[in-house]
Amino acid sequence: MSSHGERSPEADLGLLDATMIGMGAMIGAGIFVLTGLAAEIAGPAAILVFVLNGVVTAFTGLSYAELASSIPKSGGGYAFVREVFDDLPSFLMGWMLWFAYMIAGGLYALGFAPNFLELLHVYEVAPAPGAVGAIALPVVDVGVPVGVLLASLAVFLLVGLNALSTAASGSVETIFTLIKVGILVVFVGFGLTSPMFSSAEFQPLFPGDAGPLSILPAMGLTFIAFEGYDLITTVTEEVKNPRENIPKAIFVSLGVTVLVYLAVVGVAIGTLGAGGLAEAGEAGIAQAATTFMPTGLPVIQNGGAIIVFGAVFSTLTALNAVVIASSRVAFSMGREEQLLPSFGQLHHRYGTPFVAILASGVVMLGSVVLPTRSAGNMSSLFFLLSFIVVNASVIKLRRERPDMNRPYELPYYPVPPILGILLNLLLTGVLVRYLLRTDTLALLLSVGWITVGGVAYAVHVRLRSSGEEPTDERTAPGSDD
């Protein structure tokens, strides 16, 4: 329940809906946006990059499953950390996670734009994405890249949909995710049977002189591809029987997504080649599809257009998922009085976290001007940091509340959370080192956001200390039974 007397979100999402939220975010990010970048860094070993990232994130997935079954509260990792840590660590966790989801939204919007232009190019409505210039805006006397305008439009429309109806945004997520998985199955089927794949060369596996070490920076860059199953826990209170369905949704979404990634990336590299995939960048999968999908089909004209279309609404469903997730983190923080109280209230008419959604949308709109690489790097950095804290939360909660009701307990405790912490720390260190050499913008913006958060927290503490302390409601609902 809300600490401000507002009604709680209604639990009307089933296991399928929860699973589709996770898959909708994951299948769209790594496949349609970051595959080309991974191939540029790691060459054909990009396949191994996705395998290893799947292994690393599985340990954290186990921690999320146990915490979600023990603490059925919306807000994802923030809700868990808020339950077991003090004010400052929980605030910083929420602050980082909120930012990570919002910047991920900008990344997915940026991925939508070139794929949409590629779709228009397939039908000869527009030139290739790289040949499209800017649209002049006489009011400010500047030229704005078409990609930025398309990305902004996607954010605006989906933020509006979420602000007006949670049910509608959830239904769109489920339907579109099922369709895009079907499209990717078609892509893999045609790719595996094409002559190009039968003569594919995956050697040398590692590019240049970097050797196997090229995998590590590529893993750090593409780790956001496995950000998605954690989104399921941001809507815990809106899922039926969350103690049972949330862990199931986490495991199903993560397992299916890893299989899809391996099949799609393998086909893309086997047909277009690692070099061609790297050159295509964000539109790599769509461009690979046009090389082996059948032509001359009625209406469709080019079979590759199906995959390009899949890339368009795959990035849209990923964007929709993080609009949902970011707003729920902000809603949870507002309800816990760690953001403005208005963030933690539901709209009296629409029943949505209206203010939280709009605030998240504003930051997403601002992030679409960032380079795709920088957006991906910032999101990956904050997700890695947040996953470290979530794994630590499992250990701390086990020690402090050993008799807590845990419908799901991760196996071989404490091995999975410890491995999760160590592996995420390793990737964080590798990513920071990579950013220092290649993307100082992403690092500076990340440090800047944390600094702003520190200032915001100090102001928050000062305002609270000048008035009456709010009631601590962290143990309700769903802590100890």
N, C-alpha and C positions, 0 to 999 in steps of 0.2 A: 504493500500500500504506500501511497505517497505520504510524505511527512507534512504535506500542506493540505491534506484533506481531499485531494483529487482521487478519482477512481483509478484502480490499477488496470493495466492492459488486460484484455480478455484472452484466455487461453483457447485459441481456435485453430492453431497450427498442429498438424499431425506429423508423424514420423517422416513421411515423404516430403512434406513442405520444409521441415527442418533440414533434411538431407540436401534438398535442392538449393537451399540458401548457401550451404557450404560449397557444393559443387559449382553453383552459379558464380561464386567469387573466384574459385580456383581455376576452373576451365574457362579461360578468357584472358587471364593475366599472363600466365607462363606460356601458354600456347600461342596466342595471337599477338602478343606484344614483345615478350622477352626472348623468344626462341632464337631470333636472328642475332640478338646481342650476345647470347650465350655461345652461339656458333662462331661469332667473331673473336671471342676470347679463347675458347677451348677447342675450336674445330670440331671434328666428328665426336670428340669426347664429350660434347654437350649432352649426349645420351647418358653418360655416366654422371654428369652433373645433376640431372633430374633424379636418377636413381639414388644417389647419395643424399641429396636434399630430402628425399622421401624417407630415408632411414633416419636421418637426424630429426626430422619433425615428428616422426612416429613416437619417439620418447616423450616429447612434449604433449602429443595427442593423448597419451595415456594419462598424463597429469591433468589435462583439461577434463577428461572423462570422469576421473575420480572426483575432482572438485565440483563439477557440474552436478553430479549425483548427490553430493553432500550439501551443496549450497545452491539450491534452485532459485537463484535470483538473476534478473536481467543485468547486463553490463559486462558480461564476459570476464576477461582477466582482471579488470578493475574491481568487479564485485568480489572476486576471490581474494585479492590482495587487501581490499578494504576490510574483509572479514578477519584477517589474521595479522595485519600490520598496523602501525600507528598512522596518524593523519598525514604526515609529510610523505612517507613512502607510497601510501595509497593515492594521494593526490598526484604525485609525479607519475605513477603508473597510469592513472586515468588520463592525465595530460598527454603522455607519450602515445598511448593507444588511440586516443581521439585524433591526434595529429596524424598518426600512421594511417588510419582508415581514411581520413580526409585527403591526404596526399595520394593514397592509393586510388581514390576516386579520380583525382586529376590524371593519374597515369592511365587509367582505363579509358577516360575520356580522350586522352591524347592517342590512345591506340585505336579508338573508334574512328577518328577523323581520317587517317590514311586508308583504312580499310573501306570506309564509305566511299571515298574518292576512287579507290580501286574498283569498287562495284560499278560506279558510274562509268569508269574507263572501259570495263568489260563490255558494257552496252553502248560504248562509243558516244556517251553523252558528255563526257569531259575528258581532258587529257590525263595522262598518268599522274599519280600523286606528286611526283617530283617536279612535274612541269607546271603545276598550278601555282600561280603567284599569290598576290595579296589583293584584298578588296579595299579600295580607298574609302575612307570615312572623312568626308569634307568637314564635318563639325570640328574634328580635332586635327584635321590636316595631316593624317598619317595613313599608312597602308597597313592593314591588319591581315596576317596570314589566314588563309581560308581554313586551315586546320584548327587554328585557335578558335575561330568563330564556330566551327562545327562542334568542337569539344565543349565550348561554353553552352551551346544550345542543348547538347545532350545532358549536361549537368542541370541546366535550368528546367528541362522537361521532367526529369526523373525526381528532382527535389520537389517539384510541384505535385507530382503524382503521389509521392510519399507523404507530403504534408496534408493532402486531402483525403487519402484512404490507405490505411495499412493493408486491408484485405485485398485491394486492387493490386498493390505493389507485390504482395505475396503471391497472388495468382499468376501475375506476369512472370515472376521469377521461376515458378515451378514449370509452367508451360514452355517457356523459352529454353530453359535448361534441358528439358527432355528432348526438345527438337534439336538443339545444337549438338548434344551427344550423339543423336542419330545421324546428323550430318557428318560428324567426325568419323563415325563408323564407316560411312560411305567413302569418305576420303581415304581412310586406311585400306579399305577393300580394293579400290581402284589402284592405289599406289603400290600395294604388294604384288598385284598382278601385272603391273606395267613393265615393258621392256627396260625402261630406265632403271627401275629398282633391281631388276635381275642382273644388271651389269654394274651395280653400285660399287664404289670404292670407298672404304672407310679407313684407308691407310694413306698417310701416317695418321694415327689416332690423335696425336697431340701436335699442335701447330708450332712452327719455329723452334727456337731454342728453349722455350719455357718448359717443355716436357710436361710431366704429370702435375707440376705445380700450377699449371694454367687452370686446373679444375677449381682451385680454392677461390680465386677472385670471381670466377663465374658462378660458383655456388652462392657467394655472398650477394652478388647482383640479382640472381634469380630466386633467392629464398622467398621473396614475396609471392612467387608462384604457388607456394603451399600455404599462404595466408588465405584462409577461407573456412576451414573446419572450425576455427576459433570464433568465427562470426556466429555460428550456431548458438553459442553460449550467450551472445548478447541479447537474444530474444527468449531466454529461458522461460520467463513468466508467461509468454504467449504461446508456449508449446504444451500440448496435452501430455500428462504423465511425464514431466520432464526428467525425473530421477532415472527413468528407464529409457526414454526416447532420445535424450540428448547424447548419452554415451554411444548408443547405437548409430545415431546420425553421424557422429564424429568418425567412427570407424568405417562406416559404409562410404561416406563422401571421400575420405582420404584414400581408402583402398582403390575405389573405382577411378579416382582422379590420377593416381600414380600409373595405373594400367593404361589409361588414355594417353597420358603424357608420353610414355615410352613408345607406344605405337605411333603416335602422330609425329613426334620428333624423329624417330627412326625413319619413317617414310619420307619426311621432308628432307633430311640429310641424304638419304639414299637416292632421291630423285633430282633435287636441285643442287646437291652438293653443299658442303659446309661453307665454301666461299660464296656461292650464289645466295645461300640463305643469309649469310652475314651482310652481303651487299644489299639485300632487299630490306633488311632492318625490320621495323614493326609490321610490315606487310608481307613478311617472309612466307608464312604458311599459305596465305592467299595466292601469292605468286607461284609457289610450288604447285598448288592445285591446278593452275591454268596450264602447266606443262604436261600433265598426263590425263586430266579428266577429259571425257569424250566431248566432241564438238558437233554442231549441227543438230542439236536436240530441239524439238518444238518448244517455242516460247522461251525456254532457258537459253537457247542459242549456244552457249558455251557451258559445259558441265562444271567448269571451274567457278562459274558464277554462283553456284550453290554454296560452295565453300566460302567464297567471298562474302556472300550474304550471311552465312553462319558466323563469320568473323565479326561482321557488323553487330549483330544482336548478341553475340557472345560477350563482346566488350561492354555492351549496354547492360546485360544482366549482371556482369561483374560490378559495374558502376552502381546499379540498383542495390546490389547486396551491401556495398560499403556505405551507401546512403543510409540504409537501414541500420547497419552496425554502428557507424559513427554517431548517429543521433541517439541510439540507445545507450552508448557510453556517456554521452553528454547528459542524457536524461537521468541516468543513474547517479552521476556526479551531482546534478542539481537536486535530486531527491535526498541525497546524503548531505546537502548543503555545503558542497565543495565547489560548486559553481552557483551562479545566480539562481534563486528559487524558481524563477520562471522557466529555467531549463528542465526542472523536474516536474512540470505540470503537463497534463494532457489537455488538448484543446476541447473546450466545452461542447463544440458541435461535431468536430471530425474525430475525436477520440485519439488523436495522434500527438506525439511529443513535438508540437508545432514549432516552438521556439528553437529547440535543439536541432531540428531538421534544417530550419532556415539558416541558423548559425553555421552548421556544418557545410551547407551549400555555398555560403559566402567564401569560406576558405578554399573549397574545391574550385570555385570559379577563379580565384586568384592563382591557384596552382597550375592552371592549364597553360600559363605562359612559360612554365619551366621546361627545360629539356627533358625528354623522356628518360634518359639515363639518370639524371639527377633526381627525378621523382621516384624512380625505382630504387635508387640507392638510399634515399632518406627513409622510404617506407621499410625497406629491408632492415636498416639499422635499428629503427624503433621496434619493429616486430621481434628482432633477435633479443634486444634488451628486455622487452616485456616477457618473452618466453622464459628467459633466465629467472625472472622474478616469480613467474607462475610455478615453475618447477620448485623453487625455494619455498613457495607457499604450501605445497604438498607436504614437504618435510616438516615445516614448522607446525602445520595443523595436526599432523600425525603425533608429534611430540606433545603438543599442548592439549589436544583433545583425542586421546587414543580410543575413547569409548563412543565417539561421535557416530551417528548413523551414516554408514557408507554403503548404499546399495550396490555400488561398483567399487572394487578395490583393485588398483593396478597390480599386476603380478611382479614377483621378485623384488618387492620394495626392500631397500631404497635404491636399487641399481638404476631403474629407468630415470627417475628425476635427477640423480647425480650425473648420469651420462648426458641427460638433456642439458644440464647446466654447463658441463665441460665442453660439449660440442658446440653449443650456442655461443659460449665465450670464445672458442677458437674461431668460429666464423665471424664474430663481432670484431675480434682483433684483426683478422685478415681484411675485412671490409674497411675498417678505419684506415689501415695502412694503404689500401688501394685508393681510398678517397683522398688521402693526403697527397698522393702522387698524380691522380687523374681527375678528381672532381672535388676541389676545395669548396665550390659553391654549395654542394649538398651538405658538406660537413659544417660549413659556417651557418647555413640555415638551420641545421639540426641543433647546433649549440645555441643559436639565437632563440629557437622555440623553447628550449629548456630554461634559458635565462628569463624569458618572458614569463614562463610558468613559475619560476622561483619568485619573481616580483609579485605575480598575481597571488601566490600563496601567502606571502608576507602581508600583503594588503588584506587578504581574507582573514588571517589570524588577528591582525590589528582591529578589524571591524568587529570580529566576534568577541575579542577581549573587552571591548568597550560596551558590550551589551550582555544580555543573558545568554549563557551557553545553551545551545540546542540539545535536545534529547538525542542520545546515541541509539540508533535503531539498527545497528549493524547485524544484530543477531536475529532479526525478523525480516522476512520469513525464512524458514528452512535452515537454521543452523543445527543446534542439538535438539534431538527429538526425545 
